[in-house]
């Protein structure tokens, strides 16, 4: 495998000149069942999941490592290391553009965290003080109500996979996250200096992630790469002079090539063209 060898220019182009870029990705995020649309509406959130996902401007493809322990003394003068579990990053950071109409990312994640903490503005009928009261205390919700088991996905794709039938089969890398919820909203400075886009960065905790094994992978062969013709096949093709303005005097029904191209009968200035070889392959 490591032996030096010469490589053709087409092989180098096919294997090296298709680097992945960082600017083509999409994020999907679902809210937990406990965070109902009625609760969101009561807290001033007009939830639009598609809009929220489109506003995501930055994401992180997660990483992981293996926790190991050292084994000494089994072999003289050497120490071995064995893995005993997989460790995942403790969070994923997502950055959203903030729209000027509803401030959707800020409101949505603030309400999600508010729901986790069991906050309420006014005092409850049971005598629990509201969040504005000096005697307020926290009573967190049950994890099963605010943790979403699935629905957070980061899909990495390439520009070539968009807008064509061939693109649907292009390679993708889809990360799926298990048991996630927001744990932090980073501060967002505002200033009278020159304006810039307001962004909201949210950190979400999760238990683990995995790569969807059903994510499509592009064929390793370049779509523009075709099988080379033999010299004999090339000579046969070049020996056929096809002039649509000349009666070739061919009395056959069909001309068949390797691509399966058929030339229909046509006429020009009284000269009738009949396609050739009656279905016989010229190759």
N, C-alpha and C positions, 0 to 999 in steps of 0.2 A: 504493500500500500504506500509506503514512503519512498519508493524508488522514483527518482526524477525521470520524467518523460516529456516529450514534446506534446503540446496541445494545439489544436486548431483554433483560429480566431473565432469561429462560430461557436465552438465549445466554451471558450472563455466568456464570450458575450452572453451565452445562454445561462451560464451558472453564476456569473459575477455581476452582470450589469442590470440586475433587478433588485436593488436594495429597498427595504421597507422604509417608509417615512413615518414621522411622528404625528402628522396632522390629519390623519384619516382614522377616525374611531367614532363609536357611538356608545352612549351609556343608557341603560334601561334601569329604572328604579321603581319599585312598587311600595306602597304604604302598607302598614300592618292593618289587620282586620279591626283592631280596637280604635284606630284613627278613622272614624267614619266621616262621610261627606257632611253629615249634619253637624258633627263636632267641628269640622274645619270651617263650615259656613258660619257657625256661631262665633267663631274666633276670627272672622274677617278674611278667610282664605277661600278664594274661588279656584278650587284645585283643577289644574289642567295638566295631566301627566305628560302628554306629548310636548307641550310647551316647556315644561320643566326639563325634560330630557334634551330638547334642542338647545336650551340655554347653557348646558354644560360645556364649558370651554376648555377645561383641563381635567385630566384624570391620570391615574397612575396604574401601570400594570404591576400587580403585586409581586412580591418575592417571598421566598421561604428558605429555611435552612434545616439542617439535621442536628439534633442534640445528640452528643456522643459522650461516652465515658471511656477512660483509659484503662487498659488491662496491662499490668506490669508483672513480670516474673514468669510468665508462661514460657517465654523463650529467652535464653541468656542474652543480655545486652540489648534487648529491643522492647519497645512499648507499642502495643496495638490499640487502635481506637475503633470502637463499635458504636453504631447508631442505635438509639433506642426509641426515638420519636421524631416527628417532623414538627418544626416550629414555623409559625406564620407571622407575618407582620401584624402588629397589634391594631392597625387602622388603615383605612384608605382615605385619601383626601380628594375631594371633588370640588372644583371651582366652577361657579355659575356666573354668567352675565346676569345682572339685575335689570329687569325690564322697568321702564318708567311709569307703567300704568298700574300695576298691582304689586310690584316688589315681591313677585311670587317666591323666589328661592328663600329670601329672608323670612317671609311670613310662614311658609310651609315648614321649614326646619325649626323655627322658633316655636311653632305650635306643637310639633312633634316632641320636642324637648319639654315643653310645658306639660304635655300629656304624660310623659314619663314621670315627671316630678309631681304630678297630681295637683298642679297649681290651679287656683281660681282667683278671680279678681275680687268678687264680693264674698262676704262671710256666708257660710252655708247655714241651713236650717238647724243642723246638728251643733251649731255653735263654734265650728271650726273657723278661725279668722281667715280673711282673704289675704292675698299676697301683698297688698298695700298696708296691712296692719302690722304694727311693730311687734306684735306677739305671734306672728305667723310662724308655722312650723311645717316641715315637709312630711308628706306621707306618700311614698313612691307607689306607683302602680305595679301590678304583678308583671314579671318579665314576659309571660306568654301573651300579654295584651299589647306590648309595645315593640317586641322583637319580631321582625319579619323573617320567616324561614327562607324564602327564596324570592327572586325577582330582581336582585341587583346583579347586573351584567355589564361587563366592559368588553366590547367587541372591537378588535383591531382588524382593519381591512386596508386595501389599497385602492388608489384612484381607478386602476384598471378594472376593478370589480363593479363599477357603477355604470348604469345606463346601457347595458348590452346583455343580450342573451348569454354570451360567453362569460360575461362578468359574474353571472349568478353562480358559476362554478369556480370562481376565483378563490384563492386561499383566504381563509379567515382564522382568527384566533379569538375564541370566546371564553372569557373568564367568568365563572359563576361563583357567587358568594353565599355562604350559609349563615343564617342567624345574625342579621345585621341591624344596627340602629345607630342614630347619631349620638355622638358623645361630646362634640365641641363645635362651636361656630366661631371662627376667627374674627377678631375685631376688624372693622372696615373704616379706615381714616377718611374723612372728608375735609376739604380745604377750599379757601377762596383763591388758591393758585389756579393755574390753567386747568381746565376740566379734563378729566380722563374717564374711561368707562369704570363704573362701579361694579365690583365683583364680590361675590360671597363665597368663601371657602369653608366647607363643612367636612369634618372628620367623622367617619363612621367606623364603629367597631364591628368585627365579625369573628366567627369561630374558625373558619377555614375557607379556602377557595379550591376550585378545581377547574381544569380546562375541559370544556365540552368535547368529548371524543368524536361527536358527529359533525363538528365544524368542518365545512368543505375545504378541501385542499386542491389547489390547481395542479394539473398534470405537469410533471417535471419537464416535458418536452415543450419547447416554445411553440405557441400557436401558429407562428409563421414558418415553422420548420416543416418541409415536405420531403418525401422520399426522393432521392436522386435517381434520374433515369440512366439506364445503361447506354453506352455508346451506340449499340444497335437500335435501341428504341429512339434515341435522338435522331439518328440518320433516317429512320423511317418517317418520322414526323417532318423533318426538313425536306424530304423528297416529295411531299405533297404540296403542290402549288394551288392554292384555293383562291380563285378570282371570282367574286360574285357577279361581275359584269360579263363573264365569258361562259358560254355553254361548254361544260367540261365533257359532255357526251357520256356521262355516267348514268347508267340505268339502274341504280340501286336505291333502296328505300331510305337508308339511314347510314350516317357516319358516326361511329362510336369511338370515343377516346377514353383514356384512363379516367378522366373526370366525368365520364358519362354524358358529354355534351352532344346534343343532337342538333343538326342544322336543318330546319324545315325547308321544304321546297319553296322556291321563290322565282320570280321572273323579272327581267329588266330589258326593255327594248326588244321584246320578242324572244329573247334568249332565256330558255327555261333551264333552271338549275335543279338537278336532282341529287340529293345527298348520296353518299357513296358507301360501298362495301356491304350493304345489306345486313347490317348488324354485326359484321365481323370486326373484331378489334384490330386496330392498326399496330398495337404494341405486342 
